[in-house]
Amino acid sequence: MTKKNINLLTKSEHQVMLYLWNLPKGGFTNQILSQFPESDKPAYTTLATFLKILVNKGYVKAKKEKETSMLYYTAKVSKETYCTIMMEKYRKEYFDDDPVAFIKFVAANNELAPEQKKEIIEALS
């Protein structure tokens, strides 16, 4: 999947991906489900549907385990790659593709400790 042909995630799909990304080697549906807090836990079948959608969108790979015939899911798109794509999208849509305006906005809207400001300046050098 390239940046140009990526299908953006819905809020619910994004939530599923966050929990899948928390499992570095992937997991079965029940393992992904166990990542959700009790107050926000979807039904098993609902999660299975979202995982199928994510497979179809190219974010997730599903492999059937021989011993159990259960599907094992792994992320095909890393959290870092998706974050890069989303930040690029926001920069283009909200900041006229101006990285300086984007960085100024982030800096102005987040309380930064002096050492964090120093890290940012060093990263820009």
Phi and psi in radians as a Rosetta constraint file:
Dihedral C 1 N 2 CA 2 C 2 CIRCULARHARMONIC -1.822 0.35
Dihedral N 2 CA 2 C 2 N 3 CIRCULARHARMONIC 2.929 0.35
Dihedral C 2 N 3 CA 3 C 3 CIRCULARHARMONIC -1.043 0.35
Dihedral N 3 CA 3 C 3 N 4 CIRCULARHARMONIC -0.581 0.35
Dihedral C 3 N 4 CA 4 C 4 CIRCULARHARMONIC -1.281 0.35
Dihedral N 4 CA 4 C 4 N 5 CIRCULARHARMONIC -0.514 0.35
Dihedral C 4 N 5 CA 5 C 5 CIRCULARHARMONIC -1.935 0.35
Dihedral N 5 CA 5 C 5 N 6 CIRCULARHARMONIC 0.362 0.35
Dihedral C 5 N 6 CA 6 C 6 CIRCULARHARMONIC -1.372 0.35
Dihedral N 6 CA 6 C 6 N 7 CIRCULARHARMONIC 2.357 0.35
Dihedral C 6 N 7 CA 7 C 7 CIRCULARHARMONIC -1.611 0.35
Dihedral N 7 CA 7 C 7 N 8 CIRCULARHARMONIC 2.158 0.35
Dihedral C 7 N 8 CA 8 C 8 CIRCULARHARMONIC -1.185 0.35
Dihedral N 8 CA 8 C 8 N 9 CIRCULARHARMONIC 2.706 0.35
Dihedral C 8 N 9 CA 9 C 9 CIRCULARHARMONIC -1.564 0.35
Dihedral N 9 CA 9 C 9 N 10 CIRCULARHARMONIC 2.554 0.35
Dihedral C 9 N 10 CA 10 C 10 CIRCULARHARMONIC -1.325 0.35
Dihedral N 10 CA 10 C 10 N 11 CIRCULARHARMONIC 2.968 0.35
Dihedral C 10 N 11 CA 11 C 11 CIRCULARHARMONIC -1.014 0.35
Dihedral N 11 CA 11 C 11 N 12 CIRCULARHARMONIC -0.781 0.35
Dihedral C 11 N 12 CA 12 C 12 CIRCULARHARMONIC -1.190 0.35
Dihedral N 12 CA 12 C 12 N 13 CIRCULARHARMONIC -0.707 0.35
Dihedral C 12 N 13 CA 13 C 13 CIRCULARHARMONIC -1.113 0.35
Dihedral N 13 CA 13 C 13 N 14 CIRCULARHARMONIC -0.711 0.35
Dihedral C 13 N 14 CA 14 C 14 CIRCULARHARMONIC -1.070 0.35
Dihedral N 14 CA 14 C 14 N 15 CIRCULARHARMONIC -0.733 0.35
Dihedral C 14 N 15 CA 15 C 15 CIRCULARHARMONIC -1.060 0.35
Dihedral N 15 CA 15 C 15 N 16 CIRCULARHARMONIC -0.765 0.35
Dihedral C 15 N 16 CA 16 C 16 CIRCULARHARMONIC -1.081 0.35
Dihedral N 16 CA 16 C 16 N 17 CIRCULARHARMONIC -0.757 0.35
Dihedral C 16 N 17 CA 17 C 17 CIRCULARHARMONIC -1.100 0.35
Dihedral N 17 CA 17 C 17 N 18 CIRCULARHARMONIC -0.682 0.35
Dihedral C 17 N 18 CA 18 C 18 CIRCULARHARMONIC -1.003 0.35
Dihedral N 18 CA 18 C 18 N 19 CIRCULARHARMONIC -0.740 0.35
Dihedral C 18 N 19 CA 19 C 19 CIRCULARHARMONIC -1.278 0.35
Dihedral N 19 CA 19 C 19 N 20 CIRCULARHARMONIC -0.602 0.35
Dihedral C 19 N 20 CA 20 C 20 CIRCULARHARMONIC -1.181 0.35
Dihedral N 20 CA 20 C 20 N 21 CIRCULARHARMONIC -0.701 0.35
Dihedral C 20 N 21 CA 21 C 21 CIRCULARHARMONIC -1.099 0.35
Dihedral N 21 CA 21 C 21 N 22 CIRCULARHARMONIC -0.454 0.35
Dihedral C 21 N 22 CA 22 C 22 CIRCULARHARMONIC -1.233 0.35
Dihedral N 22 CA 22 C 22 N 23 CIRCULARHARMONIC -0.289 0.35
Dihedral C 22 N 23 CA 23 C 23 CIRCULARHARMONIC -1.786 0.35
Dihedral N 23 CA 23 C 23 N 24 CIRCULARHARMONIC 1.633 0.35
Dihedral C 23 N 24 CA 24 C 24 CIRCULARHARMONIC -0.926 0.35
Dihedral N 24 CA 24 C 24 N 25 CIRCULARHARMONIC -0.551 0.35
Dihedral C 24 N 25 CA 25 C 25 CIRCULARHARMONIC -1.841 0.35
Dihedral N 25 CA 25 C 25 N 26 CIRCULARHARMONIC 0.124 0.35
Dihedral C 25 N 26 CA 26 C 26 CIRCULARHARMONIC 1.565 0.35
Dihedral N 26 CA 26 C 26 N 27 CIRCULARHARMONIC -2.938 0.35
Dihedral C 26 N 27 CA 27 C 27 CIRCULARHARMONIC -3.138 0.35
Dihedral N 27 CA 27 C 27 N 28 CIRCULARHARMONIC 3.006 0.35
Dihedral C 27 N 28 CA 28 C 28 CIRCULARHARMONIC -1.399 0.35
Dihedral N 28 CA 28 C 28 N 29 CIRCULARHARMONIC 2.905 0.35
Dihedral C 28 N 29 CA 29 C 29 CIRCULARHARMONIC -0.936 0.35
Dihedral N 29 CA 29 C 29 N 30 CIRCULARHARMONIC -0.786 0.35
Dihedral C 29 N 30 CA 30 C 30 CIRCULARHARMONIC -1.158 0.35
Dihedral N 30 CA 30 C 30 N 31 CIRCULARHARMONIC -0.525 0.35
Dihedral C 30 N 31 CA 31 C 31 CIRCULARHARMONIC -1.236 0.35
Dihedral N 31 CA 31 C 31 N 32 CIRCULARHARMONIC -0.685 0.35
Dihedral C 31 N 32 CA 32 C 32 CIRCULARHARMONIC -1.164 0.35
Dihedral N 32 CA 32 C 32 N 33 CIRCULARHARMONIC -0.758 0.35
Dihedral C 32 N 33 CA 33 C 33 CIRCULARHARMONIC -1.029 0.35
Dihedral N 33 CA 33 C 33 N 34 CIRCULARHARMONIC -0.641 0.35
Dihedral C 33 N 34 CA 34 C 34 CIRCULARHARMONIC -1.174 0.35
Dihedral N 34 CA 34 C 34 N 35 CIRCULARHARMONIC -0.280 0.35
Dihedral C 34 N 35 CA 35 C 35 CIRCULARHARMONIC -1.309 0.35
Dihedral N 35 CA 35 C 35 N 36 CIRCULARHARMONIC -0.447 0.35
Dihedral C 35 N 36 CA 36 C 36 CIRCULARHARMONIC -1.246 0.35
Dihedral N 36 CA 36 C 36 N 37 CIRCULARHARMONIC 2.487 0.35
Dihedral C 36 N 37 CA 37 C 37 CIRCULARHARMONIC -1.196 0.35
Dihedral N 37 CA 37 C 37 N 38 CIRCULARHARMONIC 2.631 0.35
Dihedral C 37 N 38 CA 38 C 38 CIRCULARHARMONIC -0.949 0.35
Dihedral N 38 CA 38 C 38 N 39 CIRCULARHARMONIC -0.644 0.35
Dihedral C 38 N 39 CA 39 C 39 CIRCULARHARMONIC -1.232 0.35
Dihedral N 39 CA 39 C 39 N 40 CIRCULARHARMONIC -0.260 0.35
Dihedral C 39 N 40 CA 40 C 40 CIRCULARHARMONIC -2.235 0.35
Dihedral N 40 CA 40 C 40 N 41 CIRCULARHARMONIC 0.311 0.35
Dihedral C 40 N 41 CA 41 C 41 CIRCULARHARMONIC -1.370 0.35
Dihedral N 41 CA 41 C 41 N 42 CIRCULARHARMONIC 2.121 0.35
Dihedral C 41 N 42 CA 42 C 42 CIRCULARHARMONIC -1.345 0.35
Dihedral N 42 CA 42 C 42 N 43 CIRCULARHARMONIC 2.924 0.35
Dihedral C 42 N 43 CA 43 C 43 CIRCULARHARMONIC -1.161 0.35
Dihedral N 43 CA 43 C 43 N 44 CIRCULARHARMONIC 2.646 0.35
Dihedral C 43 N 44 CA 44 C 44 CIRCULARHARMONIC -0.937 0.35
Dihedral N 44 CA 44 C 44 N 45 CIRCULARHARMONIC -0.788 0.35
Dihedral C 44 N 45 CA 45 C 45 CIRCULARHARMONIC -1.176 0.35
Dihedral N 45 CA 45 C 45 N 46 CIRCULARHARMONIC -0.589 0.35
Dihedral C 45 N 46 CA 46 C 46 CIRCULARHARMONIC -1.125 0.35
Dihedral N 46 CA 46 C 46 N 47 CIRCULARHARMONIC -0.797 0.35
Dihedral C 46 N 47 CA 47 C 47 CIRCULARHARMONIC -1.091 0.35
Dihedral N 47 CA 47 C 47 N 48 CIRCULARHARMONIC -0.735 0.35
Dihedral C 47 N 48 CA 48 C 48 CIRCULARHARMONIC -1.054 0.35
Dihedral N 48 CA 48 C 48 N 49 CIRCULARHARMONIC -0.663 0.35
Dihedral C 48 N 49 CA 49 C 49 CIRCULARHARMONIC -1.135 0.35
Dihedral N 49 CA 49 C 49 N 50 CIRCULARHARMONIC -0.793 0.35
Dihedral C 49 N 50 CA 50 C 50 CIRCULARHARMONIC -1.086 0.35
Dihedral N 50 CA 50 C 50 N 51 CIRCULARHARMONIC -0.691 0.35
Dihedral C 50 N 51 CA 51 C 51 CIRCULARHARMONIC -1.106 0.35
Dihedral N 51 CA 51 C 51 N 52 CIRCULARHARMONIC -0.695 0.35
Dihedral C 51 N 52 CA 52 C 52 CIRCULARHARMONIC -1.100 0.35
Dihedral N 52 CA 52 C 52 N 53 CIRCULARHARMONIC -0.721 0.35
Dihedral C 52 N 53 CA 53 C 53 CIRCULARHARMONIC -1.089 0.35
Dihedral N 53 CA 53 C 53 N 54 CIRCULARHARMONIC -0.760 0.35
Dihedral C 53 N 54 CA 54 C 54 CIRCULARHARMONIC -1.145 0.35
Dihedral N 54 CA 54 C 54 N 55 CIRCULARHARMONIC -0.571 0.35
Dihedral C 54 N 55 CA 55 C 55 CIRCULARHARMONIC -1.137 0.35
Dihedral N 55 CA 55 C 55 N 56 CIRCULARHARMONIC -0.815 0.35
Dihedral C 55 N 56 CA 56 C 56 CIRCULARHARMONIC -1.113 0.35
Dihedral N 56 CA 56 C 56 N 57 CIRCULARHARMONIC -0.563 0.35
Dihedral C 56 N 57 CA 57 C 57 CIRCULARHARMONIC -1.385 0.35
Dihedral N 57 CA 57 C 57 N 58 CIRCULARHARMONIC -0.208 0.35
Dihedral C 57 N 58 CA 58 C 58 CIRCULARHARMONIC 1.607 0.35
Dihedral N 58 CA 58 C 58 N 59 CIRCULARHARMONIC 0.159 0.35
Dihedral C 58 N 59 CA 59 C 59 CIRCULARHARMONIC -1.475 0.35
Dihedral N 59 CA 59 C 59 N 60 CIRCULARHARMONIC -0.487 0.35
Dihedral C 59 N 60 CA 60 C 60 CIRCULARHARMONIC -2.266 0.35
Dihedral N 60 CA 60 C 60 N 61 CIRCULARHARMONIC 2.551 0.35
Dihedral C 60 N 61 CA 61 C 61 CIRCULARHARMONIC -1.923 0.35
Dihedral N 61 CA 61 C 61 N 62 CIRCULARHARMONIC 2.361 0.35
Dihedral C 61 N 62 CA 62 C 62 CIRCULARHARMONIC -2.007 0.35
Dihedral N 62 CA 62 C 62 N 63 CIRCULARHARMONIC 2.290 0.35
Dihedral C 62 N 63 CA 63 C 63 CIRCULARHARMONIC -2.263 0.35
Dihedral N 63 CA 63 C 63 N 64 CIRCULARHARMONIC 2.250 0.35
Dihedral C 63 N 64 CA 64 C 64 CIRCULARHARMONIC -1.400 0.35
Dihedral N 64 CA 64 C 64 N 65 CIRCULARHARMONIC 2.187 0.35
Dihedral C 64 N 65 CA 65 C 65 CIRCULARHARMONIC -1.348 0.35
Dihedral N 65 CA 65 C 65 N 66 CIRCULARHARMONIC 2.315 0.35
Dihedral C 65 N 66 CA 66 C 66 CIRCULARHARMONIC -1.110 0.35
Dihedral N 66 CA 66 C 66 N 67 CIRCULARHARMONIC -0.738 0.35
Dihedral C 66 N 67 CA 67 C 67 CIRCULARHARMONIC -1.193 0.35
Dihedral N 67 CA 67 C 67 N 68 CIRCULARHARMONIC -0.673 0.35
Dihedral C 67 N 68 CA 68 C 68 CIRCULARHARMONIC -1.939 0.35
Dihedral N 68 CA 68 C 68 N 69 CIRCULARHARMONIC -0.233 0.35
Dihedral C 68 N 69 CA 69 C 69 CIRCULARHARMONIC 1.070 0.35
Dihedral N 69 CA 69 C 69 N 70 CIRCULARHARMONIC 0.296 0.35
Dihedral C 69 N 70 CA 70 C 70 CIRCULARHARMONIC -1.583 0.35
Dihedral N 70 CA 70 C 70 N 71 CIRCULARHARMONIC 2.663 0.35
Dihedral C 70 N 71 CA 71 C 71 CIRCULARHARMONIC -1.476 0.35
Dihedral N 71 CA 71 C 71 N 72 CIRCULARHARMONIC 2.346 0.35
Dihedral C 71 N 72 CA 72 C 72 CIRCULARHARMONIC -1.909 0.35
Dihedral N 72 CA 72 C 72 N 73 CIRCULARHARMONIC 2.205 0.35
Dihedral C 72 N 73 CA 73 C 73 CIRCULARHARMONIC -1.874 0.35
Dihedral N 73 CA 73 C 73 N 74 CIRCULARHARMONIC 2.380 0.35
Dihedral C 73 N 74 CA 74 C 74 CIRCULARHARMONIC -2.310 0.35
Dihedral N 74 CA 74 C 74 N 75 CIRCULARHARMONIC 2.603 0.35
Dihedral C 74 N 75 CA 75 C 75 CIRCULARHARMONIC -1.331 0.35
Dihedral N 75 CA 75 C 75 N 76 CIRCULARHARMONIC 2.296 0.35
Dihedral C 75 N 76 CA 76 C 76 CIRCULARHARMONIC -1.622 0.35
Dihedral N 76 CA 76 C 76 N 77 CIRCULARHARMONIC -0.408 0.35
Dihedral C 76 N 77 CA 77 C 77 CIRCULARHARMONIC -1.974 0.35
Dihedral N 77 CA 77 C 77 N 78 CIRCULARHARMONIC 2.168 0.35
Dihedral C 77 N 78 CA 78 C 78 CIRCULARHARMONIC -1.301 0.35
Dihedral N 78 CA 78 C 78 N 79 CIRCULARHARMONIC 2.780 0.35
Dihedral C 78 N 79 CA 79 C 79 CIRCULARHARMONIC -1.045 0.35
Dihedral N 79 CA 79 C 79 N 80 CIRCULARHARMONIC -0.696 0.35
Dihedral C 79 N 80 CA 80 C 80 CIRCULARHARMONIC -1.112 0.35
Dihedral N 80 CA 80 C 80 N 81 CIRCULARHARMONIC -0.740 0.35
Dihedral C 80 N 81 CA 81 C 81 CIRCULARHARMONIC -1.115 0.35
Dihedral N 81 CA 81 C 81 N 82 CIRCULARHARMONIC -0.790 0.35
Dihedral C 81 N 82 CA 82 C 82 CIRCULARHARMONIC -1.119 0.35
Dihedral N 82 CA 82 C 82 N 83 CIRCULARHARMONIC -0.714 0.35
Dihedral C 82 N 83 CA 83 C 83 CIRCULARHARMONIC -1.063 0.35
Dihedral N 83 CA 83 C 83 N 84 CIRCULARHARMONIC -0.763 0.35
Dihedral C 83 N 84 CA 84 C 84 CIRCULARHARMONIC -1.046 0.35
Dihedral N 84 CA 84 C 84 N 85 CIRCULARHARMONIC -0.776 0.35
Dihedral C 84 N 85 CA 85 C 85 CIRCULARHARMONIC -1.115 0.35
Dihedral N 85 CA 85 C 85 N 86 CIRCULARHARMONIC -0.762 0.35
Dihedral C 85 N 86 CA 86 C 86 CIRCULARHARMONIC -1.178 0.35
Dihedral N 86 CA 86 C 86 N 87 CIRCULARHARMONIC -0.734 0.35
Dihedral C 86 N 87 CA 87 C 87 CIRCULARHARMONIC -1.120 0.35
Dihedral N 87 CA 87 C 87 N 88 CIRCULARHARMONIC -0.665 0.35
Dihedral C 87 N 88 CA 88 C 88 CIRCULARHARMONIC -1.102 0.35
Dihedral N 88 CA 88 C 88 N 89 CIRCULARHARMONIC -0.748 0.35
Dihedral C 88 N 89 CA 89 C 89 CIRCULARHARMONIC -1.071 0.35
Dihedral N 89 CA 89 C 89 N 90 CIRCULARHARMONIC -0.834 0.35
Dihedral C 89 N 90 CA 90 C 90 CIRCULARHARMONIC -1.116 0.35
Dihedral N 90 CA 90 C 90 N 91 CIRCULARHARMONIC -0.722 0.35
Dihedral C 90 N 91 CA 91 C 91 CIRCULARHARMONIC -1.052 0.35
Dihedral N 91 CA 91 C 91 N 92 CIRCULARHARMONIC -0.769 0.35
Dihedral C 91 N 92 CA 92 C 92 CIRCULARHARMONIC -1.205 0.35
Dihedral N 92 CA 92 C 92 N 93 CIRCULARHARMONIC -0.776 0.35
Dihedral C 92 N 93 CA 93 C 93 CIRCULARHARMONIC -1.340 0.35
Dihedral N 93 CA 93 C 93 N 94 CIRCULARHARMONIC -0.654 0.35
Dihedral C 93 N 94 CA 94 C 94 CIRCULARHARMONIC -1.856 0.35
Dihedral N 94 CA 94 C 94 N 95 CIRCULARHARMONIC -0.282 0.35
Dihedral C 94 N 95 CA 95 C 95 CIRCULARHARMONIC -2.234 0.35
Dihedral N 95 CA 95 C 95 N 96 CIRCULARHARMONIC 0.431 0.35
Dihedral C 95 N 96 CA 96 C 96 CIRCULARHARMONIC 0.869 0.35
Dihedral N 96 CA 96 C 96 N 97 CIRCULARHARMONIC 0.642 0.35
Dihedral C 96 N 97 CA 97 C 97 CIRCULARHARMONIC 1.044 0.35
Dihedral N 97 CA 97 C 97 N 98 CIRCULARHARMONIC 0.520 0.35
Dihedral C 97 N 98 CA 98 C 98 CIRCULARHARMONIC -1.817 0.35
Dihedral N 98 CA 98 C 98 N 99 CIRCULARHARMONIC 1.837 0.35
Dihedral C 98 N 99 CA 99 C 99 CIRCULARHARMONIC -1.113 0.35
Dihedral N 99 CA 99 C 99 N 100 CIRCULARHARMONIC -0.521 0.35
Dihedral C 99 N 100 CA 100 C 100 CIRCULARHARMONIC -1.154 0.35
Dihedral N 100 CA 100 C 100 N 101 CIRCULARHARMONIC -0.795 0.35
Dihedral C 100 N 101 CA 101 C 101 CIRCULARHARMONIC -1.085 0.35
Dihedral N 101 CA 101 C 101 N 102 CIRCULARHARMONIC -0.684 0.35
Dihedral C 101 N 102 CA 102 C 102 CIRCULARHARMONIC -1.093 0.35
Dihedral N 102 CA 102 C 102 N 103 CIRCULARHARMONIC -0.835 0.35
Dihedral C 102 N 103 CA 103 C 103 CIRCULARHARMONIC -1.146 0.35
Dihedral N 103 CA 103 C 103 N 104 CIRCULARHARMONIC -0.716 0.35
Dihedral C 103 N 104 CA 104 C 104 CIRCULARHARMONIC -1.055 0.35
Dihedral N 104 CA 104 C 104 N 105 CIRCULARHARMONIC -0.730 0.35
Dihedral C 104 N 105 CA 105 C 105 CIRCULARHARMONIC -1.081 0.35
Dihedral N 105 CA 105 C 105 N 106 CIRCULARHARMONIC -0.838 0.35
Dihedral C 105 N 106 CA 106 C 106 CIRCULARHARMONIC -1.066 0.35
Dihedral N 106 CA 106 C 106 N 107 CIRCULARHARMONIC -0.789 0.35
Dihedral C 106 N 107 CA 107 C 107 CIRCULARHARMONIC -1.142 0.35
Dihedral N 107 CA 107 C 107 N 108 CIRCULARHARMONIC -0.690 0.35
Dihedral C 107 N 108 CA 108 C 108 CIRCULARHARMONIC -1.263 0.35
Dihedral N 108 CA 108 C 108 N 109 CIRCULARHARMONIC -0.443 0.35
Dihedral C 108 N 109 CA 109 C 109 CIRCULARHARMONIC -1.845 0.35
Dihedral N 109 CA 109 C 109 N 110 CIRCULARHARMONIC 0.260 0.35
Dihedral C 109 N 110 CA 110 C 110 CIRCULARHARMONIC -2.405 0.35
Dihedral N 110 CA 110 C 110 N 111 CIRCULARHARMONIC 2.334 0.35
Dihedral C 110 N 111 CA 111 C 111 CIRCULARHARMONIC -1.308 0.35
Dihedral N 111 CA 111 C 111 N 112 CIRCULARHARMONIC 2.052 0.35
Dihedral C 111 N 112 CA 112 C 112 CIRCULARHARMONIC -1.928 0.35
Dihedral N 112 CA 112 C 112 N 113 CIRCULARHARMONIC 2.306 0.35
Dihedral C 112 N 113 CA 113 C 113 CIRCULARHARMONIC -1.270 0.35
Dihedral N 113 CA 113 C 113 N 114 CIRCULARHARMONIC 2.720 0.35
Dihedral C 113 N 114 CA 114 C 114 CIRCULARHARMONIC -0.933 0.35
Dihedral N 114 CA 114 C 114 N 115 CIRCULARHARMONIC -0.677 0.35
Dihedral C 114 N 115 CA 115 C 115 CIRCULARHARMONIC -1.209 0.35
Dihedral N 115 CA 115 C 115 N 116 CIRCULARHARMONIC -0.523 0.35
Dihedral C 115 N 116 CA 116 C 116 CIRCULARHARMONIC -1.219 0.35
Dihedral N 116 CA 116 C 116 N 117 CIRCULARHARMONIC -0.708 0.35
Dihedral C 116 N 117 CA 117 C 117 CIRCULARHARMONIC -1.067 0.35
Dihedral N 117 CA 117 C 117 N 118 CIRCULARHARMONIC -0.734 0.35
Dihedral C 117 N 118 CA 118 C 118 CIRCULARHARMONIC -1.082 0.35
Dihedral N 118 CA 118 C 118 N 119 CIRCULARHARMONIC -0.728 0.35
Dihedral C 118 N 119 CA 119 C 119 CIRCULARHARMONIC -1.081 0.35
Dihedral N 119 CA 119 C 119 N 120 CIRCULARHARMONIC -0.711 0.35
Dihedral C 119 N 120 CA 120 C 120 CIRCULARHARMONIC -1.131 0.35
Dihedral N 120 CA 120 C 120 N 121 CIRCULARHARMONIC -0.775 0.35
Dihedral C 120 N 121 CA 121 C 121 CIRCULARHARMONIC -1.076 0.35
Dihedral N 121 CA 121 C 121 N 122 CIRCULARHARMONIC -0.737 0.35
Dihedral C 121 N 122 CA 122 C 122 CIRCULARHARMONIC -1.128 0.35
Dihedral N 122 CA 122 C 122 N 123 CIRCULARHARMONIC -0.677 0.35
Dihedral C 122 N 123 CA 123 C 123 CIRCULARHARMONIC -1.146 0.35
Dihedral N 123 CA 123 C 123 N 124 CIRCULARHARMONIC -0.526 0.35
Dihedral C 123 N 124 CA 124 C 124 CIRCULARHARMONIC -1.455 0.35
Dihedral N 124 CA 124 C 124 N 125 CIRCULARHARMONIC -0.218 0.35
